[in-house]
Amino acid sequence: MLPCRGEGRGREWSARRGDSGGAVAVRALIIGGARSGKSDLAERLATSLGGDRVLYVATALVGEDEDLRRRVRLHRERRPSGWDTLEIGELDEVLEAAERWDAVLLDSLTLWVSARNDERALAEFDWFLMSAGDLPVPFVLVSDEVGLGVVPESEAGRRFRDALGLVNQRAAAAAEEVHLCVAGVPVRIK
């Protein structure tokens, strides 16, 4: 049963055991296209798990991009004030910080995969999933569904699409539930 209120609500949930006998670390995977409502749904779910004790993991490196800065600012403004933000490039940093929180929201796997080659992304993500299963905190993961569009013209584009597709499959297999967001409408597919 997923707790709805009280201290440690996410910790209670993640202590439950999955079908394989291991801890179920990934509470949900939220996938969809650009501006589909993924982040909003993920934030609502993370709030239900951790209330004000949520670690928001941002994989976007903002740099000098003014449009991206504006988007990041809007995301921060709509989140509860008690949430903390961790901007990372490596998933081991997430695992080190996760235990201090009642839920972790990682947004997004898309940007994380884009900074790696395909073999490295798969190996690191498999390690992350195994390691996250040892932690007493549920994770909500956000990713883009890039396999529904046209075939990328470049080899690099195809390799990225393939790597993200495989990471998404692994995340979906590990997650208790998976939601596809389309035009602001979430559809539970697992």
ZAMARGU-4260 file (C-alpha; in steps of 0.2 Angstrom, whole numbers, plus 5000, padded with zeros to 4 digits):
<rodrens>
0) 5000/5000/5000 | 5007/5017/4995 | 5006/5029/5010 | 4998/5046/5007 | 5003/5056/5023
5) 5015/5057/5036 | 5034/5057/5039 | 5044/5044/5029 | 5030/5040/5017 | 5041/5036/5003
10) 5053/5026/5014 | 5038/5015/5019 | 5033/5012/5001 | 5051/5007/4995 | 5053/4995/5009
15) 5040/4984/5000 | 5047/4969/4990 | 5045/4967/4971 | 5041/4951/4962 | 5059/4946/4960
20) 5062/4948/4979 | 5072/4964/4978 | 5067/4981/4983 | 5056/4991/4971 | 5066/5007/4969
25) 5058/5015/4954 | 5040/5019/4959 | 5036/5027/4942 | 5043/5031/4925 | 5034/5045/4916
30) 5037/5046/4897 | 5031/5057/4883 | 5036/5070/4870 | 5041/5088/4872 | 5029/5098/4883
35) 5017/5083/4885 | 5015/5086/4904 | 5028/5073/4910 | 5036/5085/4923 | 5020/5091/4930
40) 5014/5073/4932 | 5030/5068/4940 | 5030/5082/4952 | 5013/5078/4958 | 5018/5060/4960
45) 5034/5064/4969 | 5024/5076/4981 | 5012/5061/4985 | 5027/5051/4990 | 5038/5063/4999
50) 5028/5079/5002 | 5041/5093/5006 | 5055/5080/5007 | 5059/5077/4989 | 5075/5078/4980
55) 5073/5085/4962 | 5088/5079/4951 | 5090/5090/4936 | 5101/5083/4922 | 5101/5098/4911
60) 5116/5109/4912 | 5109/5126/4909 | 5124/5136/4904 | 5121/5153/4895 | 5104/5147/4886
65) 5092/5160/4892 | 5077/5150/4886 | 5082/5135/4896 | 5086/5146/4911 | 5068/5153/4910
70) 5061/5135/4909 | 5071/5130/4924 | 5065/5145/4934 | 5047/5141/4930 | 5050/5123/4935
75) 5057/5128/4952 | 5043/5141/4955 | 5030/5128/4954 | 5039/5115/4966 | 5036/5115/4985
80) 5049/5126/4994 | 5055/5112/5004 | 5061/5102/4989 | 5080/5103/4985 | 5088/5103/4968
85) 5103/5093/4963 | 5111/5097/4946 | 5121/5082/4941 | 5130/5073/4927 | 5133/5056/4936
90) 5120/5045/4943 | 5132/5040/4958 | 5129/5058/4965 | 5110/5054/4965 | 5113/5038/4975
95) 5124/5047/4988 | 5111/5061/4991 | 5095/5050/4990 | 5095/5043/5007 | 5092/5060/5015
100) 5075/5062/5006 | 5058/5054/5006 | 5057/5053/4987 | 5068/5057/4972 | 5062/5064/4956
105) 5075/5063/4941 | 5071/5074/4927 | 5076/5068/4914 | 5084/5052/4908 | 5084/5060/4890
110) 5097/5073/4894 | 5107/5061/4905 | 5108/5049/4890 | 5113/5063/4878 | 5129/5066/4887
115) 5135/5048/4885 | 5139/5036/4872 | 5127/5021/4870 | 5137/5008/4879 | 5141/5019/4893
120) 5124/5024/4896 | 5117/5007/4897 | 5130/5000/4909 | 5129/5015/4920 | 5110/5014/4920
125) 5110/4996/4924 | 5121/4999/4939 | 5110/5014/4945 | 5095/5003/4945 | 5103/4989/4955
130) 5111/5001/4967 | 5094/5011/4969 | 5086/4995/4974 | 5096/4995/4990 | 5090/5012/4996
135) 5075/5015/5006 | 5068/5029/4995 | 5057/5028/4980 | 5062/5036/4963 | 5051/5044/4950
140) 5060/5045/4933 | 5056/5056/4918 | 5061/5053/4900 | 5056/5057/4883 | 5048/5045/4871
145) 5059/5047/4855 | 5055/5031/4846 | 5038/5037/4839 | 5045/5050/4827 | 5054/5049/4811
150) 5071/5039/4809 | 5085/5051/4813 | 5095/5056/4798 | 5112/5055/4806 | 5121/5040/4814
155) 5123/5050/4830 | 5105/5053/4831 | 5100/5035/4828 | 5112/5029/4841 | 5105/5042/4854
160) 5087/5036/4849 | 5092/5018/4851 | 5101/5021/4868 | 5087/5031/4875 | 5075/5018/4870
165) 5085/5004/4878 | 5086/5015/4894 | 5068/5018/4894 | 5064/4999/4892 | 5075/4995/4907
170) 5067/5009/4917 | 5050/5003/4913 | 5054/4985/4917 | 5060/4991/4934 | 5046/5003/4938
175) 5030/4998/4947 | 5020/5009/4935 | 5023/5018/4919 | 5014/5033/4912 | 5014/5040/4894
180) 5009/5058/4893 | 5001/5064/4877 | 4995/5082/4875 | 4994/5085/4894 | 4984/5069/4897
185) 4993/5055/4907 | 4989/5037/4902 | 4995/5023/4913 | 5002/5009/4902 | 5009/4998/4916
</rodrens>
